[in-house]
Amino acid sequence: MTNLTDSPGVELRGLEKSFRTPHGTVGAVCGVDISIRAGEIVALLGPNGAGKSTTIDMLLGLAEPDAGSVSVLGRSPAAATLAGLVGAMLQTGSLIEDLTARELVAMVASLYPAPLDVDEVLSLVGIETIARRRTQKLSGGETQRVRFALALVSDPQLLVLDEPTTAMDVEGRRDFWETMREFASRGRTILFATHYLEEADAHADRAILMARGRVVADGPTTEIGAMVGLRTIRATLPDVERSELERLPGVAAADCHGEAVVLSCADADAAIRALLDSFPQARDIEIASAGLEQAFLELTGSAS
Amino acid sequence: MSAATYMRFELLRAFRNRRFFVFSLGFPLVLYLLIAGPNGSEDDLAGSGISARLYFMVGLTAFGTMSGVVAAGGRIALERTLGWTRQLRITPLRARAYIGTKLVTAYAFALLTTAVLYAAGIALGVRMPAGDWLGMTGLMLLGLLPFAALGIALGHTLKPDALGPAIGGTTALLAFLGGVWFPLGDGFMADVAHGLPSFWLVQASHIAVGGEGWDATGWLVMTAWTVALTAVAVRAYRRDTERG
């Protein structure tokens, strides 16, 4: 489903952004580098508070970075927006009232240099039947579809979706991803944020994992498992320091509970050889695949 | 890209908003008929030299248009809370053009309010040369500028739930002190009124009795309010849109 080209995509370099709160300054994004090629479909994955939305706000020019640079399709975010190259569905937002769904889409379409046909967009997101209904009479799911239509109507080169399916039911989600794939097949660059691993796995070519304001992993979705350390080694091993275990090759993290040790491994093969070399007394060894979800939670630090 | 299409939908929205209609059209019209109707033969209201039907026609036009214009800017607050202004910031629509559409909508409504109250005034017997109608209207539209700026400043500053009382209270007070409800004559209150934009908005009616509308003080006061409130609106707008 990828149509990669050499034209510039998205380049985020050393992005930093912190917010002042009553409890002091909180770093929301702490040095993020992301490079997305034109035509890629990328999932920005991470738990709530990982810095996904703040990163997206800076990418869209809605927030000014404290440090670092943003380039969108070879331009500044403001220039890309002004040229009508970017469409986005923000995480929150309602529709203004007193217009029909169709009128609202037409109103936003009129702001762009080369918009899609309004009726084409309505049918693309499946809202032809509610086109003549006033926006204040739409259900939550219907509102989300209209918001999706607003993001698509400019026929953007880059489509940014911030947790787009949060307010959708099962059917809504299925339709949504179908439409996104249809749109992606036109060779557009798509970045979507989600905290569902399965959404990233099913709909993106590549996943970027964020946690605590940083990128903690980045790679093709087919390698998500490997990149997050798919296997764990459990063993009984008395009198060993956790730091000694973490120094072993292939080990990403180690945990000791009395005599029981648990090693989260990026490369379990290397790790087990090294473990037996250094600690021949290790026994009750067990190597298991740590479910994707578990691995994801460990990596993003939301398990603790 | 067509600003005209965007404008058309923005106007359509405003005209479909019933509350807007009731408050900026219905309310002043009914008040006018209630106040001026029974005093139809009063040709010199409280020594102002102006007939009751003309005085209240202008007074209630001023009241209706100024609350309408302030409320139009106030709608920005609602759209901000909805997240709509953020949505617009990721379109090519410039923030200035957004405010521009709000101003045009406000003035469209002000003209409608004016037309309705003029029609009611004529029905009650107000007669003037065409030039005076035009001069008076022009002066009133000019006099709405500080109120439009005030609306935009409030729209970028307040939360929607504070907006109703803020706009209602401010316009009611300004209308009262500006002499919408009765001529102020001389004295302390009149001195205060001379410093208010609402007073000069009502004074546009002096054109109708061969007067000048605004004297030098009037122009000075109106210019000062317009400049000051525009500066406040620009500040409020900048602070609002630059926030992360």
Boltz contact constraints between the chains, C-beta under 6 A:
constraints:
  - contact:
      token1: [A, 60]
      token2: [B, 90]
      max_distance: 6.0
  - contact:
      token1: [A, 63]
      token2: [B, 244]
      max_distance: 6.0
  - contact:
      token1: [A, 81]
      token2: [B, 90]
      max_distance: 6.0
  - contact:
      token1: [A, 82]
      token2: [B, 92]
      max_distance: 6.0
  - contact:
      token1: [A, 84]
      token2: [B, 92]
      max_distance: 6.0
  - contact:
      token1: [A, 88]
      token2: [B, 90]
      max_distance: 6.0
  - contact:
      token1: [A, 92]
      token2: [B, 83]
      max_distance: 6.0
  - contact:
      token1: [A, 93]
      token2: [B, 83]
      max_distance: 6.0
  - contact:
      token1: [A, 93]
      token2: [B, 87]
      max_distance: 6.0
  - contact:
      token1: [A, 94]
      token2: [B, 82]
      max_distance: 6.0
  - contact:
      token1: [A, 96]
      token2: [B, 79]
      max_distance: 6.0
  - contact:
      token1: [A, 96]
      token2: [B, 84]
      max_distance: 6.0
  - contact:
      token1: [A, 98]
      token2: [B, 13]
      max_distance: 6.0
  - contact:
      token1: [A, 98]
      token2: [B, 16]
      max_distance: 6.0
  - contact:
      token1: [A, 98]
      token2: [B, 17]
      max_distance: 6.0
  - contact:
      token1: [A, 99]
      token2: [B, 13]
      max_distance: 6.0
  - contact:
      token1: [A, 103]
      token2: [B, 9]
      max_distance: 6.0
  - contact:
      token1: [A, 107]
      token2: [B, 6]
      max_distance: 6.0
  - contact:
      token1: [A, 107]
      token2: [B, 9]
      max_distance: 6.0
  - contact:
      token1: [A, 110]
      token2: [B, 2]
      max_distance: 6.0
  - contact:
      token1: [A, 110]
      token2: [B, 5]
      max_distance: 6.0
  - contact:
      token1: [A, 110]
      token2: [B, 6]
      max_distance: 6.0
  - contact:
      token1: [A, 111]
      token2: [B, 91]
      max_distance: 6.0
  - contact:
      token1: [A, 111]
      token2: [B, 92]
      max_distance: 6.0
  - contact:
      token1: [A, 111]
      token2: [B, 93]
      max_distance: 6.0
  - contact:
      token1: [A, 113]
      token2: [B, 1]
      max_distance: 6.0
